[in-house]
Amino acid sequence: MASYKILDGAMGSELIKRGLSLPNHIWSAGANTHHPNMVQKIHRQYVDAGADYIITNTFRTTPRAYQKTGLNRNKACQMAETSLMRAVEHAKNASNLDTKIIGAIAPLEDCYKPELFPGRDAALSEFAQLGHWMAQTKVDILILETMNSMAETEAGLCALKDIDLPLWVSFVLKDENHLLSGDRLIDALNMLNSFQIKVVLLNCSPIGRTKIAVDNIVDNWGGSWGIYPNLGIGEPSPDGCIIEHEPMEKYLSLVEYALNVGALVVGGCCGSSPEHIAEIKKLKYNFAE
């Protein structure tokens, strides 16, 4: 257990907690250009707290998202690429020599609404564009993050498979046995066997749901895996605004449970903070002893 790695925590809910009002559609992406110091400061606080991996603030740095703000296609592409490039730059500036930068690519429409998946053809094109931009920035890893359906995950994997970077996948769950789309988690894991996936994770699901689903990962995935749960009480908030948070003790209990059954990577999603990552770092020292 002493060899496990620490992922960082939330960006969006931290920006909100620090006073930003995140706009519709592009959500936290605007902070990359309008509040760069704040984005970089949050990244640095996670690194200082003990994070081995930093996930870029690229959850909504997509042309599709920027077009919804009223921009034409060309301008939206320009703005999205600029935001993505700056997001990676902020993560790199905040990191140290040992920190790995993970380029995050999310569902193209809404991570909580799998029915909005734009279809395989559109997804292949858009994921490929995002993957190309990420590769240009020389991130260390790519992650398809908060994936909510097999169809969108498969499209993303096909679009990214020729990029010469380690590829991670993280799923968000409807319950301990199903993705939000209703697809069975075991079927999604089996699908991943057709690709070169380095790490499988569960993210942005409530603590209780994640804990039960861990057993599904242990029983049905032979490779490396990890968790970074949502720390809000109840179902995840679509806008990242969390009113009630799970206590630290419950979060750490889940992390310890996951580590005891073989998790390689642990961190936090919405509602987590540098304080949570620092507490995982303390666990790391305890396990190492």
N, C-alpha and C positions, 0 to 999 in steps of 0.2 A: 504493500500500500504506500510505502514511502516514495514510490516513483510516479505517483499520479501528478497530473498537471492542472493548473488553475486557470480557468477562463475568467474574463472580466465580467462586469455586471452591466446593468441597464445604462443606456444613453438617453433615450427619449424621456423616460420618467424622471431622470436626473435633471434634464434641461427644464422640464416643467417645474420641478421642485425648486429650481434656482431662479424661477420667475419668468421664464419664457412662455409665451402663448404660441403653441405650434399650429401652423395653418393647415387647412384642409388639403388633402391630396398629397402634397410633398412632405408633410409632417416634419420630421427632424432634419430633412435634407437642407432646408433653408439656412439652418444654423452653420453649416459648413462655410458659407460665404458671408453671412451677416453677423455671426457670433463665433468666429474661429477660435478666439482665445478661450471661450468657455468650453467648446468641444475639446480642445487640446488639454485644458486643465482637468476635465473629467477623465480623459484617457490617462493622464499622468498620475492622477490620484489612484486609479486602478493599478497601474504599474507599481507605484510606491506601496500599495497595499499587498502586493505579492502576485499579481496576475502574470502568468507565463505567456498568455495569448491575449491580444487585443483585437476585437471585432470592429471593423470600420463602420463609420456612421453612414452607411449606404443603403439603408432599408428602403428609401424612396428616391434614390438618385436615378430615376429612370425617365426616358422621354415620355412614356405613357403618363406618368404622374405629372410631369411638368406641362404636358398638353392640356391637362384638366384645369390648369390655372388660367387658360385662355390663350396660351402661346401657340403659334403655328408649329408645324412639325420640325422645321429646320431650327427655329429658335429653341424649341423644347429640347432637341438633341444637344444643342450647344450648352444650354444651361445644365442639363443632366450630366453631361460629361465633365463640365467644370466642377460641379458639386462633388461628383465621384472622385475626381482627381484630388481635390482639396481635402476630402475626407480621408483618403489614404495618406496624404501628406501630413495631416494633423496627427494621425495615429503613429506614423513613423517619427515625427518630431517629439512625441511624448514617450516613446519607447526607449529601452536601453539595448545593449548589444545582445542580450539574451532573449528579448521579447520577440515573439513571432506575430506577424500581422496577418489576420484572416480577413479576406475580402468577402463581404456578405452580399448575397443576392437573394431577395425575398420573392414571394409570389407576385406576379405582375399586377394584379388588381388589389385584392384585400386578403390578408392572411387568415382572417376569420370568416371569409365568405367564399368557399371553394366553388360555389356555383357560378361565380363571375370569371372563372378561368376563360381566357379569350380564345382557346382552341390551340391545337398542336402546331399548326402552321405559323400562326402569329407568335406563339411562344418560342418556337425554334429560332426564329429570326431575332426576336428581342433578347432572349437569353444569350445567344451567340454574340450580339453586340455588346452586352454588358460584360460577358466573359473576355472579349477582346480588349475592352477598356481596362479591366482589372489586370490582365496579363501585362499590359503596357506599364502599369504602375509598379510591377515587380513585387506584388504581395507574396507572402510565403505559402498561403493556403487559400483555396476557395471554399466557401460553404453555401449550399442551398439551404436557407434558413427559414424556419417556421413554415415548412411545406405542409400543405393541408390536404393534398390528394395525390393518388398514384399517378394520375394523368399528367399533372403539372410537373411532378417530380421527374417522371420519365422524360418529358420533353426537355427539362432543364439539363438532365444528365446527358442526353443525346447531343444537345447543343454545346456542352462544355467538355465532352470526353476527349477531344483532341488537343485541349490546352494542357501544356506541360506543367501542371501544378497539382499538388495533392488535393483531393476532393473530399469534403465532408458533407454530410446531409443531416439535417435536423428536422424532426416532425413535431407538429402540434396536434393534440389529441382531443377527440370528442368524449371518449372515455378510455379506460385502460386498455381496451382491445381494438379501438378504431381511431383512424384519423378523423378530422373534422368532416371530411367528405362522406364518411361512412365506410370507406375502404378499411379492410382489416389490417391492423398493424403487422400481423404475421405475413400477409401477402405483400405488403410494402417492403418488408425486410427481405423476403425471397426475391423480389424484383431487383433489389440492389446487388444481388449476387452476379448479375449480368454486367456489372460495371466495376471499375476499380475504386472502391470506396475505402478511404483510410479510417474514418471514424463516423459512427452513427450516434446521433444525440436525440434527446427529447427536450424541447424548449417551450416556454411560454404557456405551459399547462399548470394548473394549480398543484400545490405540493402533494395533497392526498392522492390525486389522480396519477401524478408522476411516480409516486412511491409504488403503487400497485403495478403500474406499467413497466417498472424496472424488471420485474420478474419475467415479463414477456421478452424483453431484450435479452436477458440472461439465457432463457430457454431457446431462443430462436435466432440469435445472432452470434456467430463464432468469432467475429473480429472485435476491434476496439470500440468502445462506446462511452457515452457520458450523458450528463444532464445539466440543464440550467433552467430551473423552473420559474414560473411567474409567482411573485410573492404577495399578490393581492388576495384578499379573501373573496371567495366566490368565483364566478366566471371572469376571464380576462376582460379588461376594459378596452373597447375598440380604439379609444383616443389616448390610451396610456395614462389617463388620470386615475390614480388609485387613492381611494379614501381610507380604506382599512387594510392594514398590512398584517401578514402572518408574523407571529413572534419569532425572534432570532432562534430561539431554542427549537422550534418546530422545523425551521429551515435546516439547521445544523444536524438535526436528527435524520432528516432525509439524506443529507450529504454523507453522513457516516454510514447509513444503511447502504447507499449506492457504492461507497468505497469498499465496504465489507464484502460485497458480492461481485466486485471486479471492475468498477468504473475506472476509466483512465483519465477522464476530463470532467471537472465539476466547476460550476460557476453560477451566475444568476441572470435572470431575464428581467422583465418589467417589475419595478418596485424594489429591485436590489440596489445596493450602493457600495461604495468603497469599504464601508464598515463591514458588510457581509463578506467581502473578499478577504479582508484582514482576518476575520474570524476563521475562514477556511485555511489561511496561512498558518494560524496557530494550530489547527488540527494537523496540518502537515508535519509540523515539528513534533507534535505528540506521537504521530504514527512512526516518524523516523526514529524516535527513541526506542 
